[in-house]
Amino acid sequence: MTCTEFISLLDDLIDNTVTADLRSEIEQHMRRCGHCEVVFNTTRKTIEIYRSHEIYELPSDLRERLHAAIMERCKKGC
């Protein structure tokens, strides 16, 4: 499985609509590919937070650092 194939299956994986065999193949890919594992975990957690309607207040210094990092990244081409 390639990372592109993994990404194309991410919604189905999170929705738990993949077959057991395909889930096994995806999990095997994530064990070898840290990037895809992070994408899966981050996406899943983002959905959980969104569904719970929790609002997190960031400390102002963290919010400013995050904003600066995002703006710097965008200047380089997102």
trRosetta pair geometry for C-beta under 8 A, 3 or more apart (Angstrom, degrees):
i j d omega theta_ij theta_ji phi_ij phi_ji
1 5 5.0 -125 -162 83 81 131
1 6 6.0 93 150 -58 117 86
1 25 5.6 123 -39 156 133 103
1 26 6.8 -134 159 -96 177 48
1 28 7.6 121 22 79 122 95
1 29 4.3 -65 75 -76 124 138
2 5 4.7 100 54 6 76 100
2 6 7.0 -131 100 -5 44 87
3 6 5.3 -49 -149 34 36 118
3 7 6.4 38 153 -21 67 101
3 29 8.0 169 -84 173 50 124
3 33 6.3 -173 -86 -168 95 157
3 35 6.7 -4 -122 91 134 122
3 36 5.6 -149 -125 -67 85 114
4 7 5.8 -50 -148 34 31 110
4 8 6.5 30 153 -18 63 106
5 8 5.7 -56 -149 36 33 112
5 9 6.5 18 155 -8 65 111
6 9 6.0 -73 -153 44 29 102
6 10 6.8 56 148 -60 65 86
6 26 6.4 126 -125 -138 85 87
6 29 5.6 -155 -82 121 123 149
6 30 7.6 135 -139 -65 138 79
6 33 7.4 -138 -30 75 166 150
6 36 4.8 -17 137 -139 161 137
6 39 7.8 107 126 74 119 137
7 10 5.5 -20 -154 -22 37 119
7 36 7.7 -118 -56 -121 72 97
7 39 7.2 -49 -97 145 85 156
9 12 5.2 -63 -166 49 67 111
9 13 5.5 73 136 -31 88 103
9 18 6.5 51 -175 -87 115 134
9 22 7.2 -146 -153 167 147 120
9 26 6.2 -127 106 -96 140 129
10 13 5.6 -57 -146 35 30 113
10 14 6.3 24 159 -15 66 107
10 39 7.1 -77 -110 133 138 111
10 40 6.7 -150 -133 -100 97 74
10 43 6.3 20 176 86 127 170
11 14 6.0 -59 -148 39 28 106
11 15 6.0 16 157 -7 66 114
12 15 5.7 -61 -139 48 29 105
12 17 4.8 -93 -156 68 80 95
12 18 5.0 98 135 -56 109 90
13 16 7.5 24 175 -76 30 38
13 18 5.6 0 -89 -9 59 134
13 23 7.1 135 -127 -113 85 77
13 26 5.7 -162 -103 164 131 166
13 40 6.9 -56 111 -129 141 113
14 40 7.7 -173 -70 -153 92 78
14 43 6.6 -97 -75 120 142 113
14 44 5.7 -167 -121 -94 106 83
14 47 6.6 102 -178 13 140 163
18 22 4.3 -115 176 92 110 121
18 23 5.0 142 97 -60 115 80
18 26 6.8 39 122 -8 169 141
19 22 4.6 90 54 10 83 102
19 23 6.8 -143 93 -7 41 87
20 23 5.6 -52 -145 35 31 114
20 24 6.4 36 153 -22 63 104
21 24 5.7 -53 -153 32 31 114
21 25 6.6 30 150 -17 64 104
22 25 5.5 -52 -149 36 37 112
22 26 6.2 37 152 -20 68 104
23 26 5.7 -54 -147 37 31 111
23 27 6.2 31 155 -18 66 107
24 27 5.8 -55 -145 38 28 110
24 28 6.3 32 153 -21 63 105
25 28 5.7 -53 -149 34 30 113
25 29 6.6 33 151 -20 63 103
26 29 5.6 -53 -154 33 33 113
26 30 6.5 31 151 -17 66 104
27 30 5.6 -52 -147 36 34 111
27 31 6.6 41 152 -24 64 100
28 31 5.7 -49 -153 28 33 114
28 32 6.9 19 153 -6 62 106
29 32 6.1 -69 -157 44 33 102
29 33 5.6 -14 162 18 73 120
29 36 6.1 -26 130 85 101 159
30 33 6.1 -74 -122 60 29 84
30 36 5.2 -120 -104 102 70 105
30 37 4.3 110 -170 -80 95 83
30 40 6.2 -30 -112 8 136 148
31 37 7.7 92 -71 -72 25 127
33 36 4.2 42 107 18 120 110
33 37 6.5 163 96 -16 64 86
34 37 5.4 -56 -148 37 36 116
34 38 6.3 37 155 -20 69 103
35 38 5.9 -57 -153 35 29 109
35 39 6.5 30 150 -19 65 106
36 39 5.4 -49 -144 36 37 115
36 40 6.3 39 155 -20 66 103
37 40 5.8 -53 -149 36 29 111
37 41 6.3 22 157 -12 65 110
38 41 5.9 -58 -141 42 29 106
38 42 5.8 26 162 -17 66 113
39 42 6.1 -59 -140 41 23 108
39 43 6.0 21 161 -17 62 113
40 43 6.0 -62 -146 39 23 108
40 44 6.1 20 160 -17 63 111
41 44 5.8 -56 -144 39 27 110
41 45 6.2 24 159 -16 64 110
42 45 5.9 -57 -144 39 27 108
42 46 6.2 31 155 -23 64 107
43 46 5.7 -53 -146 34 29 113
43 47 6.5 28 155 -17 63 105
44 47 5.9 -58 -153 36 30 110
44 48 6.5 31 151 -20 65 106
45 48 5.5 -52 -147 36 35 114
45 49 6.3 35 154 -19 67 103
46 49 5.9 -54 -148 36 30 109
46 50 6.3 30 153 -19 64 108
47 50 5.6 -54 -145 38 31 112
47 51 6.1 29 157 -18 66 108
48 51 5.9 -58 -146 38 27 109
48 52 6.3 20 158 -15 63 111
49 52 6.0 -63 -147 39 28 106
49 54 5.9 -86 -157 54 74 104
49 56 7.7 -40 -157 -16 128 119
50 53 7.6 26 173 -70 34 43
58 62 4.8 -121 175 89 106 112
58 63 4.2 135 95 -64 122 92
58 66 7.0 -43 171 12 165 142
59 62 4.6 81 63 12 86 107
59 63 6.9 -160 88 -9 40 89
60 63 5.5 -55 -143 38 32 113
60 64 6.2 33 158 -20 66 106
61 64 5.8 -54 -147 37 30 111
61 65 6.4 29 154 -17 64 107
62 65 5.7 -55 -146 38 32 110
62 66 6.1 32 155 -19 66 108
63 66 5.8 -56 -146 38 28 111
63 67 6.2 30 155 -20 63 107
64 67 5.7 -53 -145 37 29 112
64 68 6.3 29 156 -18 64 107
65 68 5.7 -55 -146 37 30 111
65 69 6.3 30 155 -19 64 107
66 69 5.8 -55 -147 36 30 111
66 70 6.3 29 155 -18 65 106
67 70 5.8 -56 -148 36 29 110
67 71 6.3 26 156 -16 65 109
68 71 5.8 -57 -145 39 29 109
68 72 6.2 32 155 -21 65 107
69 72 5.7 -53 -145 35 29 113
69 73 6.3 31 155 -19 63 106
70 73 5.7 -56 -150 36 30 111
70 74 6.4 30 153 -19 65 106
71 74 5.6 -53 -147 36 33 112
71 75 6.6 39 152 -25 63 101
72 75 5.7 -51 -154 28 32 114
72 76 6.9 25 150 -13 62 105
73 76 5.9 -62 -158 38 35 109
73 78 6.3 71 131 -96 92 75
74 77 7.7 74 -171 -62 33 7
74 78 5.0 -7 -114 -50 65 107
